[in-house]
Amino acid sequence: MVTQWHGIVAPAGTPRPIVERLYREIAKALQNADVVSRLATDGTEGVESTPQQFAAHMKAEREKWNQAIKQAGISIQ
């Protein structure tokens, strides 16, 4: 099954306090009824995850799709 997801990332080396502040503010926004409503108009559901959880999710997605590409014999031409 293929699902679409979006996330917010910062450049490598962004200081930890900035990452944590972004996480807190985004998590707070995802609790706002107006934000939830706006996301829902696009069929989107906001899901809060910590920076560590999101990094693990991105890693798992990379591994899943790399494996699918390898199994399908897809290559860049």
KOLFIZA-311348 format. One record per residue: x, y, z of N, C-alpha, C, O in turn; residue number from 1; residue in one letter. Coordinates in pm, whole numbers. Each point is the difference from the previous one (the first is absolute). Example, Ala and Ser with C-alpha at 12.3 -4.5 7.8 and 13.67 -1.06 7.14 Angstrom:
2
1319,-569,780,-89,119,0,90,120,0,104,-2,66,1,A
-139,107,-138,82,119,6,-77,109,73,51,111,17,2,S
This chain:
77
84,-117,0,-84,117,0,89,125,0,101,6,71,1,M
-139,89,-149,73,126,-8,-81,108,70,-119,17,-27,2,V
183,54,115,-65,113,66,85,124,-25,121,-7,-18,3,T
-187,118,19,69,127,-18,18,64,137,-91,-2,83,4,Q
206,58,-60,25,70,125,86,122,-29,70,8,-100,5,W
-78,86,191,78,123,-8,67,21,135,-48,-48,103,6,H
155,118,-105,68,30,125,78,129,-12,20,52,-110,7,G
21,-4,220,80,123,5,139,-39,49,15,-64,104,8,I
85,105,-178,138,-32,35,81,129,8,-39,104,-52,9,V
150,-114,118,93,113,12,135,-46,-54,26,-120,-6,10,A
58,213,-32,132,-38,-52,80,-79,105,-13,21,120,11,P
96,-111,-169,90,-74,89,80,101,82,42,104,-52,12,A
-21,-135,177,79,87,86,-79,111,67,57,81,73,13,G
-190,-77,-96,-81,100,68,12,-24,151,-16,-114,45,14,T
44,217,32,16,-19,144,-123,-66,65,-114,34,-33,15,P
139,-125,123,-106,-77,68,-108,90,59,-117,-33,-15,16,R
150,144,82,-106,84,55,-96,53,-107,-119,17,26,17,P
169,9,-146,-86,48,-108,-90,-113,-48,-119,21,-23,18,I
174,-140,8,-80,-116,-40,-111,-26,101,-115,-23,-37,19,V
150,27,164,-100,-24,105,-108,108,1,-117,-30,22,20,E
156,154,-45,-99,108,-5,-94,-18,-118,-121,16,14,21,R
176,-48,-129,-84,-27,-117,-97,-114,28,-118,10,-33,22,L
167,-117,93,-85,-114,35,-115,45,91,-116,-34,-26,23,Y
147,108,131,-104,43,94,-104,89,-69,-120,-17,21,24,R
165,110,-104,-92,92,-66,-87,-72,-104,-119,29,-13,25,E
178,-121,-60,-77,-76,-98,-100,-90,71,-115,-11,-43,26,I
157,-55,151,-91,-85,77,-118,83,52,-114,-46,-2,27,A
143,167,48,-105,88,49,-95,38,-114,-122,1,18,28,K
176,29,-134,-83,36,-116,-91,-115,-40,-114,23,-40,29,A
163,-147,51,-80,-115,-38,-117,-24,96,-87,-82,-28,30,L
85,153,140,-112,-8,94,-103,111,-25,-108,-1,58,31,Q
143,94,-144,-87,115,-29,-114,-44,-93,25,-60,-105,32,N
-148,90,144,-117,-42,-78,3,54,-143,-39,-70,-93,33,A
85,193,75,8,57,-135,100,-76,-88,-26,-24,-118,34,D
138,-14,176,101,-75,-74,-54,-138,-35,13,-46,-114,35,V
-75,-20,211,-57,-133,-23,-104,6,-111,-4,-85,-88,36,V
-81,187,93,-104,18,-101,59,23,-138,-45,-59,-98,37,S
146,144,90,63,30,-129,67,-122,-59,-12,-26,-119,38,R
82,-49,202,62,-123,-48,-105,-98,-50,20,-67,-101,39,L
-131,58,171,-107,-94,-36,-60,33,-137,-47,-90,-70,40,A
47,218,31,-56,35,-131,79,-63,-114,-52,-18,-110,41,T
176,-15,136,84,-66,-100,7,-152,23,76,-70,-66,42,D
-157,22,161,4,-142,33,122,-40,80,41,-116,-1,43,G
15,213,69,123,-23,76,-29,-2,150,-84,76,49,44,T
153,-161,21,-9,-5,146,138,28,56,97,-68,-33,45,E
-88,169,119,127,32,63,35,-103,105,-83,-33,85,46,G
202,-18,-91,47,-99,96,125,53,67,98,32,-67,47,V
-103,-22,196,116,50,75,99,-112,22,-38,-111,38,48,E
164,139,-63,106,-94,34,122,81,42,20,113,-45,49,S
60,-171,130,120,68,45,100,2,-116,-15,-75,-96,50,T
116,161,105,103,-1,-105,64,-139,-16,31,-40,-112,51,P
-13,-31,221,60,-133,-7,-94,-100,-69,44,-81,-81,52,Q
-174,89,113,-97,-89,-64,-8,28,-151,-7,-93,-80,53,Q
8,221,42,-9,33,-141,127,-43,-75,-8,-47,-113,54,F
123,62,176,125,-46,-62,-6,-151,-23,43,-48,-105,55,A
-95,-26,201,-13,-145,-14,-99,-34,-112,22,-94,-76,56,A
-129,170,66,-99,-22,-106,63,23,-137,-19,-80,-91,57,H
92,189,76,64,29,-128,101,-109,-36,10,-39,-117,58,M
64,-9,215,97,-107,-25,-70,-127,-47,44,-65,-95,59,K
-153,31,161,-76,-120,-38,-57,14,-140,0,-96,-77,60,A
-49,214,42,-54,23,-134,109,-13,-106,-22,-60,-105,61,E
139,117,132,112,-12,-94,35,-147,-24,18,-44,-113,62,R
-9,-31,223,36,-141,-11,-107,-77,-77,32,-84,-85,63,E
-161,112,113,-109,-69,-68,5,27,-150,-10,-93,-80,64,K
25,219,41,-2,34,-142,129,-41,-71,-3,-34,-118,65,W
114,38,186,125,-50,-60,-14,-149,-32,44,-45,-106,66,N
-104,-29,197,-21,-143,-21,-97,-24,-116,23,-88,-83,67,Q
-131,164,77,-98,-15,-109,66,30,-135,-24,-71,-98,68,A
104,174,93,70,37,-124,96,-111,-42,8,-36,-117,69,I
64,-19,215,95,-107,-28,-73,-125,-52,42,-61,-98,70,K
-150,24,165,-76,-119,-40,-62,17,-138,-11,-97,-75,71,Q
-29,218,41,-62,25,-130,104,16,-111,-36,6,-118,72,A
163,-1,155,106,15,-100,1,136,-66,43,15,-114,73,G
-89,85,186,-5,135,-53,139,63,8,69,-13,101,74,I
-30,81,-209,127,70,3,-12,132,-75,-89,18,-83,75,S
177,72,112,2,129,-67,70,-17,-134,104,-64,-9,76,I
-163,123,-93,60,-13,-134,49,132,-49,53,9,-111,77,Q
